[in-house]
Amino acid sequence: MARGRFPLLYWTSIVMLLLMLAFTGWYFYQNRDAVCRNSISDALTKNQLQRYWQKGRIIALMSSSDDGKPVAAGLAKDLPGDYDLFAGEADEKGAFDRQAQILPWLKTCDSTLLERMTRLGQGNKLLLLPAGCLDNLAGGGREPGLVLFLLRGEIGQIPKALACAKPEDWSQE
């Protein structure tokens, strides 16, 4: 009688181990991008982003080399209200229907960038970063057109990643 149980327990434990390994692999594959775990295509994330946007606590980062038209349209539709636009140099695209304020320190994209963001004052901010800068902040592998939304903490605190938006996220209803 004991002989018949052993193979059943043995094979059951092997199957359970394989299921756990498969689930662990799937989980880490889905969450491989540590900075952009939350997408605005998720309704809860979008709702949270909209609440913080209404409170003026968001800093949005995008590469100045990306097309800003979908982002400008998405901001107008999904995140209405005012925001300040900053760039490291003059932006000729005009996708945002406003002139960007020039901040020379945005061009350098050095280790002080996140700290300097905390000193931009109250309200929502959109920063156009030089090409490659967002890759450095987001850990590489960034898709063109990605916008990284940071939540500003209290004065002096480094902003924390809240959500990301890909170009296709802006066109969803």
Phi, psi and omega per residue, in radians:
M1 nan -0.686 3.131
A2 -1.195 -0.481 -3.131
R3 -1.147 -0.605 -3.097
G4 -1.288 -0.475 -3.131
R5 -1.334 -0.622 -3.041
F6 -1.026 -0.862 3.129
P7 -1.087 -0.635 3.127
L8 -1.119 -0.810 3.104
L9 -1.146 -0.689 3.134
Y10 -1.066 -0.898 -3.105
W11 -1.212 -0.600 3.086
T12 -1.110 -0.759 -3.140
S13 -1.178 -0.621 3.094
I14 -1.130 -0.789 3.123
V15 -1.096 -0.753 3.120
M16 -1.095 -0.719 3.113
L17 -1.097 -0.768 3.118
L18 -1.128 -0.689 3.084
L19 -1.102 -0.733 3.115
M20 -1.119 -0.726 3.115
L21 -1.138 -0.720 3.119
A22 -1.117 -0.776 3.127
F23 -1.114 -0.744 3.122
T24 -1.078 -0.761 3.100
G25 -1.089 -0.763 3.116
W26 -1.084 -0.772 -3.125
Y27 -1.057 -0.826 -3.119
F28 -1.220 -0.532 3.064
Y29 -1.165 -0.749 -3.136
Q30 -1.186 -0.526 -3.067
N31 -1.946 0.574 -3.092
R32 -1.259 -0.368 3.126
D33 -1.713 1.725 -3.026
A34 -1.120 -0.580 -3.090
V35 -1.362 -0.717 -3.031
C36 -1.834 0.923 3.114
R37 -1.264 -0.574 -3.093
N38 -1.813 2.253 3.121
S39 -1.953 2.559 3.122
I40 -1.261 -0.084 3.032
S41 -1.250 -0.314 3.042
D42 -1.430 2.221 -3.042
A43 -1.047 -0.714 -3.131
L44 -1.148 -0.747 3.120
T45 -1.115 -0.756 3.138
K46 -1.104 -0.717 3.117
N47 -1.092 -0.773 3.116
Q48 -1.111 -0.751 3.109
L49 -1.063 -0.739 3.136
Q50 -1.117 -0.670 3.103
R51 -1.115 -0.797 3.125
Y52 -1.181 -0.591 3.106
W53 -1.104 -0.756 3.125
Q54 -1.085 -0.527 3.121
K55 -1.479 -0.102 3.122
G56 1.301 0.609 -3.057
R57 -1.974 0.295 -3.044
I58 -1.894 2.407 2.946
I59 -2.059 2.048 3.134
A60 -1.796 2.366 -3.124
L61 -2.079 2.321 3.005
M62 -2.539 2.780 3.128
S63 -1.359 2.358 3.138
S64 -1.193 -0.266 3.133
S65 -1.435 -0.194 -3.134
D66 -1.491 2.758 3.101
D67 -1.251 2.129 -3.092
G68 -1.549 -0.139 -3.066
K69 -1.062 -0.812 3.108
P70 -1.128 -0.604 3.138
V71 -1.192 -0.792 3.132
A72 -1.056 -0.756 3.117
A73 -1.157 -0.706 3.120
G74 -1.146 -0.705 3.096
L75 -1.105 -0.750 -3.134
A76 -1.120 -0.645 -3.084
K77 -1.453 -0.875 -2.990
D78 -1.628 -0.487 -3.097
L79 -2.268 1.170 -3.099
P80 -1.175 2.758 -3.131
G81 2.088 3.092 -3.039
D82 -1.539 2.667 3.026
Y83 -2.664 2.726 3.100
D84 -1.684 2.417 -3.127
L85 -1.889 2.249 -3.129
F86 -2.228 2.564 3.065
A87 -2.540 2.809 3.120
G88 -1.393 -0.399 3.101
E89 -2.621 2.987 -3.081
A90 -1.016 2.301 3.135
D91 -1.805 2.017 -3.066
E92 -1.525 -0.171 -3.023
K93 -1.201 -0.696 3.126
G94 1.142 0.388 -3.118
A95 -1.139 -0.401 -3.058
F96 -1.672 0.096 3.117
D97 0.929 0.614 3.073
R98 -2.777 2.717 3.125
Q99 -1.468 2.284 3.109
A100 -1.318 2.417 3.007
Q101 -1.337 2.367 -3.067
I102 -1.557 2.197 3.026
L103 -2.142 1.801 -3.061
P104 -0.988 -0.518 -3.116
W105 -1.207 -0.262 3.063
L106 -1.192 -0.492 -3.126
K107 -1.150 -0.544 -3.032
T108 -1.371 -0.564 3.120
C109 0.874 0.922 -3.112
D110 -1.733 -2.961 -3.058
S111 -1.201 -0.230 -3.138
T112 -1.582 -0.003 -3.055
L113 -1.005 -0.882 -3.119
L114 -1.098 -0.678 3.118
E115 -1.145 -0.719 -3.127
R116 -1.164 -0.527 3.105
M117 -1.043 -0.556 -3.100
T118 -1.179 -0.329 -3.101
R119 -1.689 0.240 -3.100
L120 -1.428 -0.094 3.123
G121 1.643 -3.081 -3.087
Q122 -1.355 2.875 3.088
G123 1.643 2.915 3.133
N124 -1.320 2.522 -3.115
K125 -2.286 2.496 2.979
L126 -2.115 2.080 -3.110
L127 -1.898 2.174 3.058
L128 -1.603 1.940 -3.063
L129 -1.672 2.705 3.095
P130 -1.108 2.745 3.113
A131 -0.965 2.353 3.125
G132 1.566 -0.349 -3.104
C133 -1.182 -0.778 3.134
L134 -1.143 -0.565 3.052
D135 -1.037 -0.740 3.133
N136 -1.130 -0.729 -3.120
L137 -1.258 -0.682 -3.065
A138 -1.588 0.033 3.068
G139 1.510 0.339 3.093
G140 1.418 2.986 3.129
G141 1.202 0.369 -3.100
R142 -1.243 2.432 3.057
E143 -1.430 2.528 3.051
P144 -1.048 2.418 3.128
G145 1.519 0.044 -3.140
L146 -1.245 2.386 3.038
V147 -2.047 2.232 3.128
L148 -1.797 2.133 3.120
F149 -1.740 2.176 3.119
L150 -1.914 2.517 3.074
L151 -1.698 2.098 3.121
R152 -1.347 2.279 3.092
G153 -1.557 -2.699 3.074
E154 -1.197 2.926 -3.118
I155 -0.979 2.239 3.118
G156 1.601 -0.249 3.118
Q157 -1.454 2.484 3.111
I158 -1.255 2.325 3.120
P159 -1.075 2.607 -3.120
K160 -1.980 2.524 3.122
A161 -1.099 2.281 3.138
L162 -1.941 -0.836 -3.084
A163 -2.827 2.919 3.055
C164 -2.242 2.675 3.056
A165 -2.275 2.229 3.038
K166 -1.671 2.827 -3.117
P167 -0.939 -0.683 -3.127
E168 -1.230 -0.351 3.102
D169 -1.192 -0.524 -3.100
W170 -1.261 -0.448 -3.065
S171 -1.585 -0.067 -3.136
Q172 -1.317 2.592 3.110
E173 -1.674 nan nan
